[in-house]
Amino acid sequence: MDPTIPPQPPSIQPITQIPATPVNPKSNVVSVYVVIILLLSLGAVGFLMYQNWQLKQQISQVQPTLTPLITPTTPPDPTADWKTYTNTVANFSLRYPMDVLLNQDSKGLTTSTLQVTVTKMSDIQDQPFNFTKETAIKDQQSLQQGKYGEHVDWPTGGSEKVITIGGKPAKTYTVFAVLEVCDVRFERTAIVYDQNYQIILRYTGPNTLKQSISTYLTTDAQNCSGGQVWNQNTHLYQDLEGKTAPESVQNWYDIFDQILSTFKFTK
């Protein structure tokens, strides 16, 4: 008999242990920081997107108010169709309304008149109401200093003024009566000097203007045979300056200022 070989016990392989990798605590901190930064960035982006969305909603709800474009317009020139007067002696020009009569006697007329008087200083003759050569010389000197100068004619109280005509200093005044108690008139006068010339512009309104200012007039039976005279308790000049006088006389008054605004020296 063959000898029996006793069974061998199974061989047991030894278990090899894998060493554990040590965890670095600094890596965990960095990871946490990165996660926090990412979360904050996402939150900020989300907040900004939300604000932008809200702003768009508000803009879409607000209706824009359109301001109409205003084109500046030049007011029409009221003197554009007026006649032109040119003086080649004193070298000036001006314009005046079509219905105004130039250099004509105003007595008995139903329209306004404009008298233009040009006199060389050396040729001035003495006239009533202080229109003298001496007065003219003093006037010219006073106006150059911005002063009114000598009193001439019969100006209404408060109407004597220094103005500018054609770039030159001038004087102007208004006359409603001369000497006589029964005198009722409508006159505006301007006097300007240029070199050796005296220029007087006198604008006279027709007597028909009295029909529109009855409240400023009264009657004087004793001195004027019942004719109309000025009511001393009224103030027509102040109303004319304040643009509150009756329309017809106010238009007459204002036209003289427009005539003066067209005055210009040509040399």
C-alpha positions in Angstrom: 0.0 0.0 0.0 1.0 3.4 -0.8 1.7 5.5 2.1 -1.0 8.1 2.7 0.1 11.7 2.6 -1.6 13.7 5.3 -3.5 16.8 4.0 -1.7 20.1 4.3 -3.4 23.0 5.9 -4.1 26.0 3.5 -1.5 28.6 3.3 -2.7 31.9 4.8 -1.3 35.1 3.0 -0.4 37.8 5.4 -2.7 41.0 5.1 -0.7 44.0 4.1 -2.0 47.1 5.8 -2.1 50.3 3.6 -1.0 53.3 5.6 -3.7 56.1 5.9 -2.8 59.4 4.2 -2.7 62.1 6.8 -5.3 64.9 6.4 -3.8 68.5 6.1 -6.0 70.8 8.2 -4.9 73.9 6.1 -6.5 72.4 3.0 -9.9 72.2 4.8 -9.7 75.9 5.7 -8.9 76.9 2.2 -11.8 74.8 0.8 -14.2 76.5 3.2 -13.0 79.9 2.2 -13.4 79.1 -1.5 -16.9 77.9 -0.9 -17.8 81.0 1.1 -16.4 83.3 -1.6 -18.3 81.4 -4.3 -21.5 81.7 -2.3 -21.0 85.4 -1.7 -20.2 86.0 -5.3 -23.3 84.2 -6.5 -25.3 86.1 -3.9 -23.9 89.5 -5.1 -24.6 88.6 -8.7 -28.1 87.5 -7.9 -28.8 90.7 -5.9 -27.5 92.9 -8.8 -29.6 91.0 -11.3 -32.6 91.4 -9.1 -32.0 95.2 -8.7 -31.6 95.5 -12.5 -34.8 93.7 -13.1 -36.6 95.9 -10.6 -35.2 99.0 -12.3 -36.4 97.8 -15.7 -39.9 97.3 -14.3 -40.0 100.8 -12.9 -38.8 102.4 -16.1 -41.4 100.4 -18.1 -44.2 101.7 -15.8 -43.2 105.3 -16.0 -44.5 107.1 -19.1 -42.0 109.7 -20.4 -43.2 113.3 -20.5 -42.3 114.8 -23.8 -41.5 118.5 -23.7 -42.6 120.2 -26.9 -39.8 121.8 -28.7 -40.4 125.6 -28.7 -39.0 127.3 -31.7 -38.1 130.9 -30.9 -40.0 133.3 -33.1 -39.2 136.9 -33.8 -42.1 139.3 -33.2 -43.2 141.1 -36.3 -41.8 144.6 -36.8 -44.7 147.1 -36.6 -42.7 149.6 -38.5 -41.8 147.3 -41.5 -44.4 148.9 -43.9 -43.8 152.5 -42.8 -42.6 155.3 -45.0 -38.9 156.3 -44.7 -37.7 159.8 -44.3 -34.0 160.5 -45.1 -32.2 163.8 -44.3 -28.9 164.2 -46.3 -28.0 167.4 -44.4 -27.7 166.0 -40.9 -27.3 162.4 -42.3 -30.0 160.5 -40.5 -33.2 158.6 -41.4 -36.3 157.4 -39.7 -39.6 155.7 -40.4 -43.2 156.9 -39.8 -46.7 155.4 -40.3 -48.4 155.6 -43.7 -51.2 157.7 -42.4 -49.0 160.3 -40.7 -48.5 163.6 -42.6 -44.9 164.8 -42.7 -44.0 168.5 -42.2 -47.6 169.8 -42.5 -49.6 172.2 -40.3 -51.6 170.1 -37.9 -54.5 172.6 -37.5 -57.8 171.2 -38.6 -56.4 167.8 -39.6 -57.9 164.6 -38.5 -54.7 162.6 -38.6 -51.4 162.9 -36.8 -48.4 164.9 -38.2 -44.7 164.7 -37.8 -42.5 167.8 -38.0 -38.8 167.3 -38.6 -36.7 170.5 -38.1 -33.0 170.4 -38.8 -31.0 173.6 -38.0 -27.3 174.3 -38.0 -26.2 175.4 -34.5 -24.8 178.7 -35.9 -28.1 179.4 -37.7 -30.5 179.0 -34.7 -32.7 182.0 -34.3 -34.3 182.9 -31.0 -37.9 181.6 -30.7 -40.6 181.8 -28.0 -40.7 179.3 -25.2 -36.9 179.5 -24.6 -35.9 178.1 -28.0 -32.7 180.1 -28.4 -29.2 179.5 -29.6 -27.9 179.8 -26.0 -30.3 177.2 -24.8 -29.3 174.9 -27.6 -25.6 175.2 -26.8 -26.3 174.5 -23.1 -28.6 171.6 -24.0 -26.0 169.9 -26.1 -23.4 170.2 -23.3 -25.9 168.9 -20.7 -27.0 166.0 -22.8 -23.4 164.9 -23.3 -23.2 164.6 -19.5 -26.5 162.7 -19.3 -28.5 165.7 -18.0 -31.8 167.0 -19.4 -30.6 170.6 -19.7 -32.7 173.7 -20.2 -36.5 173.8 -20.0 -38.2 174.7 -23.2 -41.8 174.8 -24.4 -44.6 173.9 -22.0 -43.9 170.3 -20.9 -46.4 168.3 -18.8 -45.1 167.6 -15.3 -42.9 164.5 -15.2 -42.6 164.1 -19.0 -39.1 165.6 -19.3 -36.7 162.7 -19.8 -33.2 162.0 -21.2 -33.3 159.2 -23.8 -31.1 157.8 -26.5 -31.9 158.4 -30.2 -29.7 156.9 -32.9 -27.0 156.2 -30.3 -27.0 159.9 -29.2 -28.3 161.4 -25.9 -31.5 163.3 -26.5 -34.3 164.9 -24.5 -38.1 164.3 -24.8 -41.2 165.8 -23.3 -45.0 165.9 -23.8 -47.2 168.9 -24.2 -51.0 168.9 -23.5 -51.5 172.7 -23.3 -49.7 176.0 -24.0 -50.5 179.2 -22.2 -54.2 179.4 -22.7 -56.5 177.8 -20.2 -58.7 176.6 -23.1 -55.9 175.0 -25.0 -56.1 171.2 -25.4 -53.4 169.6 -27.6 -51.5 166.4 -28.0 -47.8 166.9 -28.7 -44.7 164.8 -28.1 -41.2 166.3 -28.9 -37.7 164.9 -29.0 -34.5 167.0 -29.5 -31.1 165.5 -30.4 -27.8 167.0 -31.4 -25.2 165.7 -33.7 -22.1 167.6 -34.3 -23.2 171.1 -35.5 -26.9 170.3 -36.0 -30.0 170.5 -33.8 -32.7 168.0 -34.8 -36.2 168.5 -33.4 -38.9 165.9 -34.0 -42.5 166.9 -33.0 -45.4 164.5 -33.3 -48.8 166.0 -33.0 -52.1 164.2 -32.6 -55.4 165.4 -34.1 -58.1 167.1 -32.0 -60.4 164.2 -32.7 -58.5 162.4 -29.9 -60.5 164.5 -27.4 -63.6 162.3 -28.2 -62.0 159.3 -26.6 -60.8 161.0 -23.4 -63.9 162.8 -22.2 -63.2 161.6 -18.6 -60.0 163.7 -18.7 -61.8 166.8 -19.8 -64.4 169.2 -18.5 -66.1 172.4 -19.7 -65.3 176.0 -18.8 -68.4 178.2 -19.6 -66.8 181.3 -18.0 -63.5 181.4 -19.7 -63.9 179.1 -22.8 -67.5 179.7 -23.8 -68.3 176.1 -22.8 -65.3 174.7 -24.6 -63.5 171.7 -23.3 -60.5 172.1 -21.0 -58.3 169.7 -19.0 -59.7 168.4 -15.8 -56.9 169.2 -13.3 -58.0 166.2 -11.1 -57.0 163.6 -13.7 -53.6 162.3 -14.8 -53.6 161.5 -18.5 -49.8 161.5 -18.7 -49.4 159.0 -15.9 -52.0 156.7 -17.5 -50.2 156.9 -20.8 -46.9 155.9 -19.2 -48.7 153.1 -17.4 -50.4 151.9 -20.6 -53.9 152.3 -19.1 -55.1 155.3 -21.2 -58.0 154.9 -23.7 -56.9 152.9 -26.8 -56.9 155.7 -29.4 -54.8 158.2 -27.4 -52.6 155.4 -26.1 -51.8 154.3 -29.7 -50.9 157.9 -30.6 -48.6 158.1 -27.6 -46.9 154.8 -28.3 -46.3 155.4 -32.0 -43.9 158.3 -31.3 -41.7 155.9 -29.3 -41.8 153.5 -32.3 -40.8 156.4 -34.6 -37.8 157.2 -32.4 -36.8 153.6 -32.3 -36.3 153.7 -36.1 -34.1 156.8 -36.0 -30.5 156.2 -37.1 -27.6 158.3 -38.3 -26.4 157.3 -41.7 -22.8 158.5 -41.2 
